[in-house]
Amino acid sequence: MLPKQHKFTSPTDFSRTIKRGRRAGSRTVVVHLNEPDAGATPAHQGGPRVGLIVSKAVGNAVLRHRTSRRLRHVLASLFDALPPTVDIVVRALPASGGASSADLERDLRKALRRLGALHE
């Protein structure tokens, strides 16, 4: 489970990130990234915030929950390498249901690098 400071708290957070942010995709995930404007004060403190979208297209409930847990674990390991003010929505694609944790991590890193958010 992610700490509260790293989770979206309302559906508005999801829609704002998806509509205003940039996106990059891979075989298993699509990542939406919203960064605040340069002069604006960040809407949140304490690190990046994330939201997950894992639809029924991924599989049955067991598979969806397993995929969500894997994605949360991978994202938690990346928090130190991400800017503290970004909002991220990760949408799992159907291929993510059969992917290993290593595959999910590789695809997430690849998408975040394309968006210029991952500072390794």
N, CA, C and O atoms as CSV, one atom per row, in Angstrom:
chain,resi,resn,atom,element,x,y,z
A,1,MET,N,N,0.835,-1.177,0.000
A,1,MET,CA,C,0.000,0.000,0.000
A,1,MET,C,C,0.883,1.244,0.000
A,1,MET,O,O,1.923,1.280,0.657
A,2,LEU,N,N,0.460,2.249,-0.736
A,2,LEU,CA,C,1.225,3.489,-0.801
A,2,LEU,C,C,0.823,4.421,0.338
A,2,LEU,O,O,-0.336,4.428,0.752
A,3,PRO,N,N,1.773,5.209,0.848
A,3,PRO,CA,C,1.415,6.208,1.855
A,3,PRO,C,C,0.422,7.212,1.273
A,3,PRO,O,O,0.416,7.455,0.066
A,4,LYS,N,N,-0.407,7.788,2.118
A,4,LYS,CA,C,-1.471,8.684,1.677
A,4,LYS,C,C,-0.944,9.857,0.860
A,4,LYS,O,O,-1.596,10.295,-0.088
A,5,GLN,N,N,0.231,10.368,1.220
A,5,GLN,CA,C,0.780,11.528,0.503
A,5,GLN,C,C,1.129,11.214,-0.944
A,5,GLN,O,O,1.311,12.129,-1.747
A,6,HIS,N,N,1.224,9.932,-1.288
A,6,HIS,CA,C,1.579,9.525,-2.644
A,6,HIS,C,C,0.381,9.030,-3.457
A,6,HIS,O,O,0.559,8.556,-4.580
A,7,LYS,N,N,-0.837,9.130,-2.912
A,7,LYS,CA,C,-2.017,8.637,-3.619
A,7,LYS,C,C,-2.920,9.791,-4.029
A,7,LYS,O,O,-2.984,10.818,-3.354
A,8,PHE,N,N,-3.612,9.606,-5.140
A,8,PHE,CA,C,-4.634,10.564,-5.534
A,8,PHE,C,C,-5.795,10.468,-4.555
A,8,PHE,O,O,-6.114,9.392,-4.050
A,9,THR,N,N,-6.420,11.613,-4.297
A,9,THR,CA,C,-7.497,11.633,-3.313
A,9,THR,C,C,-8.878,11.842,-3.928
A,9,THR,O,O,-9.887,11.707,-3.234
A,10,SER,N,N,-8.939,12.167,-5.210
A,10,SER,CA,C,-10.250,12.388,-5.825
A,10,SER,C,C,-10.204,12.055,-7.316
A,10,SER,O,O,-9.131,12.007,-7.917
A,11,PRO,N,N,-11.369,11.828,-7.899
A,11,PRO,CA,C,-11.419,11.582,-9.341
A,11,PRO,C,C,-10.916,12.780,-10.151
A,11,PRO,O,O,-10.441,12.615,-11.274
A,12,THR,N,N,-11.019,13.976,-9.586
A,12,THR,CA,C,-10.528,15.176,-10.263
A,12,THR,C,C,-9.030,15.082,-10.522
A,12,THR,O,O,-8.546,15.541,-11.556
A,13,ASP,N,N,-8.292,14.485,-9.582
A,13,ASP,CA,C,-6.848,14.311,-9.764
A,13,ASP,C,C,-6.555,13.466,-10.999
A,13,ASP,O,O,-5.643,13.772,-11.767
A,14,PHE,N,N,-7.332,12.404,-11.184
A,14,PHE,CA,C,-7.149,11.542,-12.356
A,14,PHE,C,C,-7.434,12.319,-13.644
A,14,PHE,O,O,-6.618,12.320,-14.566
A,15,SER,N,N,-8.581,12.972,-13.702
A,15,SER,CA,C,-8.962,13.658,-14.943
A,15,SER,C,C,-8.017,14.807,-15.258
A,15,SER,O,O,-7.692,15.022,-16.426
A,16,ARG,N,N,-7.568,15.551,-14.256
A,16,ARG,CA,C,-6.636,16.654,-14.471
A,16,ARG,C,C,-5.314,16.133,-15.055
A,16,ARG,O,O,-4.772,16.714,-15.995
A,17,THR,N,N,-4.818,15.060,-14.502
A,17,THR,CA,C,-3.544,14.502,-14.974
A,17,THR,C,C,-3.672,13.956,-16.386
A,17,THR,O,O,-2.774,14.150,-17.206
A,18,ILE,N,N,-4.757,13.285,-16.678
A,18,ILE,CA,C,-4.943,12.711,-18.010
A,18,ILE,C,C,-5.171,13.804,-19.050
A,18,ILE,O,O,-4.635,13.713,-20.155
A,19,LYS,N,N,-5.950,14.831,-18.725
A,19,LYS,CA,C,-6.267,15.875,-19.699
A,19,LYS,C,C,-5.111,16.852,-19.912
A,19,LYS,O,O,-4.827,17.230,-21.049
A,20,ARG,N,N,-4.450,17.260,-18.852
A,20,ARG,CA,C,-3.410,18.295,-18.954
A,20,ARG,C,C,-2.011,17.730,-19.157
A,20,ARG,O,O,-1.115,18.432,-19.627
A,21,GLY,N,N,-1.825,16.475,-18.806
A,21,GLY,CA,C,-0.480,15.909,-18.821
A,21,GLY,C,C,-0.063,15.364,-20.174
A,21,GLY,O,O,-0.837,15.312,-21.130
A,22,ARG,N,N,1.193,14.964,-20.205
A,22,ARG,CA,C,1.751,14.296,-21.384
A,22,ARG,C,C,1.671,12.799,-21.143
A,22,ARG,O,O,1.523,12.355,-20.004
A,23,ARG,N,N,1.770,12.015,-22.218
A,23,ARG,CA,C,1.687,10.573,-22.035
A,23,ARG,C,C,2.719,9.855,-22.883
A,23,ARG,O,O,3.161,10.336,-23.927
A,24,ALA,N,N,3.081,8.688,-22.391
A,24,ALA,CA,C,3.983,7.794,-23.120
A,24,ALA,C,C,3.522,6.375,-22.836
A,24,ALA,O,O,3.088,6.057,-21.729
A,25,GLY,N,N,3.620,5.540,-23.838
A,25,GLY,CA,C,3.139,4.179,-23.674
A,25,GLY,C,C,4.212,3.149,-23.934
A,25,GLY,O,O,5.274,3.438,-24.486
A,26,SER,N,N,3.903,1.957,-23.523
A,26,SER,CA,C,4.757,0.803,-23.777
A,26,SER,C,C,3.833,-0.392,-24.006
A,26,SER,O,O,2.626,-0.225,-24.181
A,27,ARG,N,N,4.395,-1.580,-24.003
A,27,ARG,CA,C,3.596,-2.771,-24.277
A,27,ARG,C,C,2.573,-3.040,-23.171
A,27,ARG,O,O,1.483,-3.538,-23.453
A,28,THR,N,N,2.903,-2.722,-21.928
A,28,THR,CA,C,2.042,-3.100,-20.806
A,28,THR,C,C,1.339,-1.933,-20.118
A,28,THR,O,O,0.329,-2.142,-19.445
A,29,VAL,N,N,1.847,-0.708,-20.270
A,29,VAL,CA,C,1.265,0.436,-19.558
A,29,VAL,C,C,1.276,1.696,-20.415
A,29,VAL,O,O,2.067,1.832,-21.348
A,30,VAL,N,N,0.379,2.607,-20.074
A,30,VAL,CA,C,0.418,3.977,-20.585
A,30,VAL,C,C,0.571,4.869,-19.361
A,30,VAL,O,O,-0.185,4.750,-18.397
A,31,VAL,N,N,1.556,5.765,-19.407
A,31,VAL,CA,C,1.836,6.640,-18.278
A,31,VAL,C,C,1.462,8.064,-18.667
A,31,VAL,O,O,1.915,8.579,-19.689
A,32,HIS,N,N,0.624,8.698,-17.836
A,32,HIS,CA,C,0.253,10.100,-17.993
A,32,HIS,C,C,0.989,10.870,-16.913
A,32,HIS,O,O,0.951,10.480,-15.746
A,33,LEU,N,N,1.663,11.963,-17.278
A,33,LEU,CA,C,2.459,12.735,-16.336
A,33,LEU,C,C,2.043,14.191,-16.413
A,33,LEU,O,O,2.005,14.770,-17.499
A,34,ASN,N,N,1.728,14.792,-15.271
A,34,ASN,CA,C,1.367,16.198,-15.196
A,34,ASN,C,C,2.323,16.887,-14.241
A,34,ASN,O,O,2.405,16.540,-13.063
A,35,GLU,N,N,3.050,17.874,-14.767
A,35,GLU,CA,C,3.956,18.649,-13.941
A,35,GLU,C,C,3.370,20.042,-13.762
A,35,GLU,O,O,2.765,20.573,-14.694
A,36,PRO,N,N,3.536,20.655,-12.576
A,36,PRO,CA,C,3.020,22.008,-12.386
A,36,PRO,C,C,3.807,22.999,-13.236
A,36,PRO,O,O,4.956,22.738,-13.593
A,37,ASP,N,N,3.199,24.123,-13.557
A,37,ASP,CA,C,3.883,25.171,-14.305
A,37,ASP,C,C,5.058,25.689,-13.493
A,37,ASP,O,O,5.075,25.563,-12.269
A,38,ALA,N,N,6.035,26.268,-14.167
A,38,ALA,CA,C,7.270,26.699,-13.512
A,38,ALA,C,C,7.015,27.707,-12.389
A,38,ALA,O,O,7.652,27.619,-11.339
A,39,GLY,N,N,6.112,28.648,-12.581
A,39,GLY,CA,C,5.872,29.675,-11.574
A,39,GLY,C,C,4.815,29.308,-10.548
A,39,GLY,O,O,4.655,30.009,-9.549
A,40,ALA,N,N,4.103,28.238,-10.775
A,40,ALA,CA,C,2.991,27.870,-9.889
A,40,ALA,C,C,3.502,27.163,-8.638
A,40,ALA,O,O,4.533,26.490,-8.662
A,41,THR,N,N,2.769,27.329,-7.561
A,41,THR,CA,C,3.107,26.595,-6.346
A,41,THR,C,C,2.521,25.197,-6.467
A,41,THR,O,O,1.400,25.048,-6.955
A,42,PRO,N,N,3.239,24.176,-6.040
A,42,PRO,CA,C,2.716,22.814,-6.177
A,42,PRO,C,C,1.461,22.608,-5.337
A,42,PRO,O,O,1.330,23.148,-4.239
A,43,ALA,N,N,0.557,21.825,-5.874
A,43,ALA,CA,C,-0.702,21.555,-5.186
A,43,ALA,C,C,-0.518,20.578,-4.033
A,43,ALA,O,O,-1.414,20.425,-3.203
A,44,HIS,N,N,0.606,19.932,-3.974
A,44,HIS,CA,C,0.839,18.939,-2.928
A,44,HIS,C,C,2.306,18.949,-2.531
A,44,HIS,O,O,3.158,19.419,-3.285
A,45,GLN,N,N,2.586,18.450,-1.389
A,45,GLN,CA,C,3.949,18.357,-0.873
A,45,GLN,C,C,4.215,16.907,-0.481
A,45,GLN,O,O,3.282,16.131,-0.273
A,46,GLY,N,N,5.478,16.553,-0.384
A,46,GLY,CA,C,5.800,15.231,0.144
A,46,GLY,C,C,6.088,14.171,-0.892
A,46,GLY,O,O,6.136,12.987,-0.559
A,47,GLY,N,N,6.280,14.556,-2.127
A,47,GLY,CA,C,6.654,13.572,-3.120
A,47,GLY,C,C,5.648,13.419,-4.225
A,47,GLY,O,O,4.574,14.018,-4.175
A,48,PRO,N,N,5.976,12.626,-5.224
A,48,PRO,CA,C,5.068,12.434,-6.362
A,48,PRO,C,C,3.791,11.709,-5.929
A,48,PRO,O,O,3.794,10.908,-4.995
A,49,ARG,N,N,2.709,12.015,-6.634
A,49,ARG,CA,C,1.445,11.327,-6.372
A,49,ARG,C,C,1.102,10.470,-7.571
A,49,ARG,O,O,1.353,10.862,-8.710
A,50,VAL,N,N,0.533,9.309,-7.325
A,50,VAL,CA,C,0.204,8.386,-8.405
A,50,VAL,C,C,-1.217,7.864,-8.275
A,50,VAL,O,O,-1.788,7.803,-7.186
A,51,GLY,N,N,-1.761,7.493,-9.413
A,51,GLY,CA,C,-3.054,6.834,-9.475
A,51,GLY,C,C,-2.955,5.706,-10.484
A,51,GLY,O,O,-2.248,5.818,-11.485
A,52,LEU,N,N,-3.659,4.630,-10.223
A,52,LEU,CA,C,-3.634,3.461,-11.108
A,52,LEU,C,C,-5.003,3.240,-11.729
A,52,LEU,O,O,-6.034,3.412,-11.079
A,53,ILE,N,N,-4.993,2.858,-12.991
A,53,ILE,CA,C,-6.217,2.444,-13.682
A,53,ILE,C,C,-5.963,1.039,-14.202
A,53,ILE,O,O,-5.157,0.836,-15.109
A,54,VAL,N,N,-6.661,0.073,-13.619
A,54,VAL,CA,C,-6.525,-1.321,-14.033
A,54,VAL,C,C,-7.936,-1.820,-14.342
A,54,VAL,O,O,-8.690,-2.176,-13.437
A,55,SER,N,N,-8.281,-1.841,-15.621
A,55,SER,CA,C,-9.648,-2.164,-16.032
A,55,SER,C,C,-9.864,-3.667,-16.160
A,55,SER,O,O,-8.936,-4.462,-16.009
A,56,LYS,N,N,-11.104,-4.034,-16.441
A,56,LYS,CA,C,-11.456,-5.442,-16.617
A,56,LYS,C,C,-10.790,-6.054,-17.847
A,56,LYS,O,O,-10.739,-7.277,-17.980
A,57,ALA,N,N,-10.283,-5.215,-18.740
A,57,ALA,CA,C,-9.585,-5.728,-19.920
A,57,ALA,C,C,-8.304,-6.464,-19.525
A,57,ALA,O,O,-7.808,-7.297,-20.284
A,58,VAL,N,N,-7.771,-6.159,-18.345
A,58,VAL,CA,C,-6.547,-6.814,-17.867
A,58,VAL,C,C,-6.828,-8.257,-17.487
A,58,VAL,O,O,-5.977,-9.124,-17.684
A,59,GLY,N,N,-7.999,-8.526,-16.949
A,59,GLY,CA,C,-8.349,-9.895,-16.557
A,59,GLY,C,C,-9.365,-9.907,-15.437
A,59,GLY,O,O,-10.022,-8.903,-15.166
A,60,ASN,N,N,-9.488,-11.057,-14.785
A,60,ASN,CA,C,-10.455,-11.171,-13.692
A,60,ASN,C,C,-9.945,-10.417,-12.454
A,60,ASN,O,O,-8.852,-9.852,-12.472
A,61,ALA,N,N,-10.734,-10.416,-11.399
A,61,ALA,CA,C,-10.409,-9.627,-10.210
A,61,ALA,C,C,-9.058,-10.008,-9.603
A,61,ALA,O,O,-8.295,-9.137,-9.185
A,62,VAL,N,N,-8.770,-11.290,-9.554
A,62,VAL,CA,C,-7.499,-11.742,-8.980
A,62,VAL,C,C,-6.324,-11.188,-9.778
A,62,VAL,O,O,-5.350,-10.702,-9.203
A,63,LEU,N,N,-6.417,-11.262,-11.086
A,63,LEU,CA,C,-5.351,-10.770,-11.960
A,63,LEU,C,C,-5.215,-9.248,-11.875
A,63,LEU,O,O,-4.103,-8.720,-11.875
A,64,ARG,N,N,-6.348,-8.546,-11.802
A,64,ARG,CA,C,-6.310,-7.081,-11.684
A,64,ARG,C,C,-5.657,-6.659,-10.377
A,64,ARG,O,O,-4.834,-5.744,-10.368
A,65,HIS,N,N,-6.005,-7.303,-9.287
A,65,HIS,CA,C,-5.416,-6.951,-7.986
A,65,HIS,C,C,-3.920,-7.273,-7.958
A,65,HIS,O,O,-3.128,-6.503,-7.414
A,66,ARG,N,N,-3.539,-8.390,-8.532
A,66,ARG,CA,C,-2.117,-8.740,-8.588
A,66,ARG,C,C,-1.346,-7.710,-9.404
A,66,ARG,O,O,-0.255,-7.293,-9.017
A,67,THR,N,N,-1.913,-7.304,-10.527
A,67,THR,CA,C,-1.273,-6.295,-11.370
A,67,THR,C,C,-1.165,-4.964,-10.630
A,67,THR,O,O,-0.135,-4.293,-10.707
A,68,SER,N,N,-2.216,-4.581,-9.920
A,68,SER,CA,C,-2.188,-3.333,-9.134
A,68,SER,C,C,-1.101,-3.373,-8.069
A,68,SER,O,O,-0.370,-2.400,-7.888
A,69,ARG,N,N,-0.995,-4.488,-7.370
A,69,ARG,CA,C,0.039,-4.622,-6.326
A,69,ARG,C,C,1.431,-4.514,-6.930
A,69,ARG,O,O,2.302,-3.841,-6.378
A,70,ARG,N,N,1.639,-5.168,-8.049
A,70,ARG,CA,C,2.952,-5.108,-8.702
A,70,ARG,C,C,3.284,-3.689,-9.141
A,70,ARG,O,O,4.406,-3.222,-8.949
A,71,LEU,N,N,2.304,-2.998,-9.733
A,71,LEU,CA,C,2.540,-1.625,-10.172
A,71,LEU,C,C,2.827,-0.701,-8.990
A,71,LEU,O,O,3.719,0.144,-9.065
A,72,ARG,N,N,2.082,-0.855,-7.908
A,72,ARG,CA,C,2.337,-0.032,-6.709
A,72,ARG,C,C,3.735,-0.268,-6.167
A,72,ARG,O,O,4.421,0.680,-5.785
A,73,HIS,N,N,4.162,-1.514,-6.130
A,73,HIS,CA,C,5.488,-1.844,-5.620
A,73,HIS,C,C,6.585,-1.215,-6.492
A,73,HIS,O,O,7.550,-0.654,-5.973
A,74,VAL,N,N,6.431,-1.311,-7.798
A,74,VAL,CA,C,7.418,-0.737,-8.713
A,74,VAL,C,C,7.435,0.785,-8.580
A,74,VAL,O,O,8.505,1.392,-8.527
A,75,LEU,N,N,6.260,1.400,-8.527
A,75,LEU,CA,C,6.209,2.857,-8.392
A,75,LEU,C,C,6.829,3.324,-7.080
A,75,LEU,O,O,7.534,4.333,-7.051
A,76,ALA,N,N,6.575,2.602,-6.005
A,76,ALA,CA,C,7.152,2.978,-4.711
A,76,ALA,C,C,8.675,2.942,-4.761
A,76,ALA,O,O,9.336,3.753,-4.111
A,77,SER,N,N,9.226,2.024,-5.515
A,77,SER,CA,C,10.689,1.940,-5.619
A,77,SER,C,C,11.265,3.070,-6.468
A,77,SER,O,O,12.466,3.331,-6.402
A,78,LEU,N,N,10.436,3.744,-7.261
A,78,LEU,CA,C,10.899,4.819,-8.127
A,78,LEU,C,C,10.716,6.214,-7.533
A,78,LEU,O,O,11.157,7.195,-8.133
A,79,PHE,N,N,10.076,6.325,-6.373
A,79,PHE,CA,C,9.763,7.647,-5.813
A,79,PHE,C,C,10.993,8.526,-5.632
A,79,PHE,O,O,10.916,9.735,-5.851
A,80,ASP,N,N,12.121,7.950,-5.239
A,80,ASP,CA,C,13.322,8.753,-5.024
A,80,ASP,C,C,13.876,9.317,-6.321
A,80,ASP,O,O,14.572,10.333,-6.301
A,81,ALA,N,N,13.586,8.683,-7.443
A,81,ALA,CA,C,14.119,9.121,-8.734
A,81,ALA,C,C,13.169,10.056,-9.475
A,81,ALA,O,O,13.510,10.546,-10.552
A,82,LEU,N,N,11.984,10.313,-8.919
A,82,LEU,CA,C,10.996,11.163,-9.570
A,82,LEU,C,C,10.971,12.547,-8.936
A,82,LEU,O,O,11.243,12.683,-7.744
A,83,PRO,N,N,10.646,13.581,-9.721
A,83,PRO,CA,C,10.483,14.911,-9.132
A,83,PRO,C,C,9.356,14.894,-8.098
A,83,PRO,O,O,8.357,14.204,-8.300
A,84,PRO,N,N,9.493,15.634,-7.001
A,84,PRO,CA,C,8.508,15.550,-5.920
A,84,PRO,C,C,7.158,16.182,-6.215
A,84,PRO,O,O,6.215,15.969,-5.453
A,85,THR,N,N,7.028,16.955,-7.297
A,85,THR,CA,C,5.771,17.663,-7.536
A,85,THR,C,C,4.937,17.099,-8.671
A,85,THR,O,O,3.925,17.698,-9.035
A,86,VAL,N,N,5.325,15.964,-9.244
A,86,VAL,CA,C,4.589,15.431,-10.392
A,86,VAL,C,C,3.392,14.585,-9.962
A,86,VAL,O,O,3.373,13.985,-8.888
A,87,ASP,N,N,2.408,14.565,-10.836
A,87,ASP,CA,C,1.268,13.662,-10.710
A,87,ASP,C,C,1.368,12.656,-11.846
A,87,ASP,O,O,1.628,13.025,-12.991
A,88,ILE,N,N,1.161,11.382,-11.526
A,88,ILE,CA,C,1.309,10.316,-12.511
A,88,ILE,C,C,0.087,9.412,-12.460
A,88,ILE,O,O,-0.347,9.000,-11.384
A,89,VAL,N,N,-0.463,9.109,-13.627
A,89,VAL,CA,C,-1.509,8.097,-13.750
A,89,VAL,C,C,-0.941,6.980,-14.613
A,89,VAL,O,O,-0.446,7.219,-15.714
A,90,VAL,N,N,-1.019,5.760,-14.101
A,90,VAL,CA,C,-0.563,4.589,-14.845
A,90,VAL,C,C,-1.790,3.772,-15.222
A,90,VAL,O,O,-2.526,3.290,-14.361
A,91,ARG,N,N,-1.993,3.625,-16.531
A,91,ARG,CA,C,-3.106,2.819,-17.031
A,91,ARG,C,C,-2.543,1.500,-17.519
A,91,ARG,O,O,-1.727,1.465,-18.440
A,92,ALA,N,N,-2.980,0.418,-16.902
A,92,ALA,CA,C,-2.504,-0.919,-17.271
A,92,ALA,C,C,-3.223,-1.375,-18.534
A,92,ALA,O,O,-4.446,-1.279,-18.635
A,93,LEU,N,N,-2.453,-1.870,-19.490
A,93,LEU,CA,C,-3.005,-2.418,-20.718
A,93,LEU,C,C,-3.233,-3.922,-20.538
A,93,LEU,O,O,-2.684,-4.517,-19.611
A,94,PRO,N,N,-4.024,-4.539,-21.399
A,94,PRO,CA,C,-4.309,-5.972,-21.236
A,94,PRO,C,C,-3.060,-6.847,-21.105
A,94,PRO,O,O,-3.097,-7.857,-20.403
A,95,ALA,N,N,-1.968,-6.487,-21.756
A,95,ALA,CA,C,-0.733,-7.285,-21.682
A,95,ALA,C,C,-0.112,-7.263,-20.292
A,95,ALA,O,O,0.701,-8.130,-19.971
A,96,SER,N,N,-0.475,-6.294,-19.462
A,96,SER,CA,C,0.113,-6.201,-18.124
A,96,SER,C,C,-0.345,-7.340,-17.216
A,96,SER,O,O,0.341,-7.672,-16.250
A,97,GLY,N,N,-1.487,-7.937,-17.513
A,97,GLY,CA,C,-1.975,-9.044,-16.701
A,97,GLY,C,C,-1.061,-10.256,-16.719
A,97,GLY,O,O,-0.951,-10.970,-15.723
A,98,GLY,N,N,-0.412,-10.488,-17.838
A,98,GLY,CA,C,0.489,-11.631,-17.958
A,98,GLY,C,C,1.954,-11.267,-17.803
A,98,GLY,O,O,2.824,-12.125,-17.946
A,99,ALA,N,N,2.237,-10.003,-17.513
A,99,ALA,CA,C,3.625,-9.547,-17.407
A,99,ALA,C,C,4.181,-9.789,-16.012
A,99,ALA,O,O,3.446,-9.770,-15.024
A,100,SER,N,N,5.475,-10.014,-15.945
A,100,SER,CA,C,6.140,-10.168,-14.651
A,100,SER,C,C,6.408,-8.790,-14.052
A,100,SER,O,O,6.255,-7.771,-14.726
A,101,SER,N,N,6.805,-8.766,-12.796
A,101,SER,CA,C,7.151,-7.504,-12.144
A,101,SER,C,C,8.315,-6.832,-12.855
A,101,SER,O,O,8.342,-5.608,-12.986
A,102,ALA,N,N,9.272,-7.622,-13.312
A,102,ALA,CA,C,10.425,-7.069,-14.024
A,102,ALA,C,C,9.994,-6.421,-15.343
A,102,ALA,O,O,10.512,-5.368,-15.717
A,103,ASP,N,N,9.053,-7.047,-16.041
A,103,ASP,CA,C,8.542,-6.460,-17.288
A,103,ASP,C,C,7.824,-5.151,-17.018
A,103,ASP,O,O,8.013,-4.173,-17.742
A,104,LEU,N,N,6.996,-5.130,-15.973
A,104,LEU,CA,C,6.274,-3.906,-15.619
A,104,LEU,C,C,7.248,-2.792,-15.241
A,104,LEU,O,O,7.070,-1.641,-15.639
A,105,GLU,N,N,8.271,-3.142,-14.475
A,105,GLU,CA,C,9.253,-2.126,-14.083
A,105,GLU,C,C,9.993,-1.587,-15.303
A,105,GLU,O,O,10.173,-0.375,-15.429
A,106,ARG,N,N,10.414,-2.457,-16.185
A,106,ARG,CA,C,11.116,-2.030,-17.396
A,106,ARG,C,C,10.241,-1.085,-18.222
A,106,ARG,O,O,10.712,-0.047,-18.689
A,107,ASP,N,N,8.970,-1.447,-18.402
A,107,ASP,CA,C,8.074,-0.624,-19.204
A,107,ASP,C,C,7.761,0.711,-18.537
A,107,ASP,O,O,7.672,1.738,-19.209
A,108,LEU,N,N,7.593,0.697,-17.213
A,108,LEU,CA,C,7.355,1.958,-16.496
A,108,LEU,C,C,8.564,2.879,-16.597
A,108,LEU,O,O,8.419,4.070,-16.869
A,109,ARG,N,N,9.738,2.339,-16.380
A,109,ARG,CA,C,10.963,3.148,-16.486
A,109,ARG,C,C,11.123,3.727,-17.897
A,109,ARG,O,O,11.492,4.889,-18.066
A,110,LYS,N,N,10.842,2.908,-18.885
A,110,LYS,CA,C,10.956,3.339,-20.275
A,110,LYS,C,C,10.009,4.512,-20.559
A,110,LYS,O,O,10.410,5.504,-21.168
A,111,ALA,N,N,8.770,4.396,-20.122
A,111,ALA,CA,C,7.786,5.460,-20.350
A,111,ALA,C,C,8.147,6.725,-19.574
A,111,ALA,O,O,8.026,7.830,-20.102
A,112,LEU,N,N,8.585,6.572,-18.334
A,112,LEU,CA,C,8.960,7.747,-17.529
A,112,LEU,C,C,10.199,8.435,-18.085
A,112,LEU,O,O,10.304,9.660,-18.021
A,113,ARG,N,N,11.135,7.670,-18.626
A,113,ARG,CA,C,12.315,8.272,-19.266
A,113,ARG,C,C,11.902,9.080,-20.492
A,113,ARG,O,O,12.406,10.180,-20.716
A,114,ARG,N,N,10.982,8.529,-21.285
A,114,ARG,CA,C,10.505,9.252,-22.470
A,114,ARG,C,C,9.849,10.573,-22.091
A,114,ARG,O,O,9.945,11.554,-22.828
A,115,LEU,N,N,9.188,10.596,-20.946
A,115,LEU,CA,C,8.536,11.818,-20.481
A,115,LEU,C,C,9.511,12.763,-19.784
A,115,LEU,O,O,9.146,13.885,-19.435
A,116,GLY,N,N,10.733,12.319,-19.584
A,116,GLY,CA,C,11.734,13.156,-18.941
A,116,GLY,C,C,11.567,13.293,-17.447
A,116,GLY,O,O,12.073,14.244,-16.852
A,117,ALA,N,N,10.865,12.361,-16.831
A,117,ALA,CA,C,10.590,12.461,-15.391
A,117,ALA,C,C,11.518,11.619,-14.544
A,117,ALA,O,O,11.661,11.872,-13.347
A,118,LEU,N,N,12.143,10.640,-15.130
A,118,LEU,CA,C,12.977,9.722,-14.335
A,118,LEU,C,C,14.413,10.224,-14.326
A,118,LEU,O,O,15.049,10.346,-15.372
A,119,HIS,N,N,14.910,10.511,-13.137
A,119,HIS,CA,C,16.270,11.030,-12.969
A,119,HIS,C,C,17.103,9.963,-12.273
A,119,HIS,O,O,17.173,9.919,-11.045
A,120,GLU,N,N,17.728,9.109,-13.064
A,120,GLU,CA,C,18.509,8.007,-12.473
A,120,GLU,C,C,19.966,8.363,-12.439
A,120,GLU,O,O,20.785,7.567,-11.979
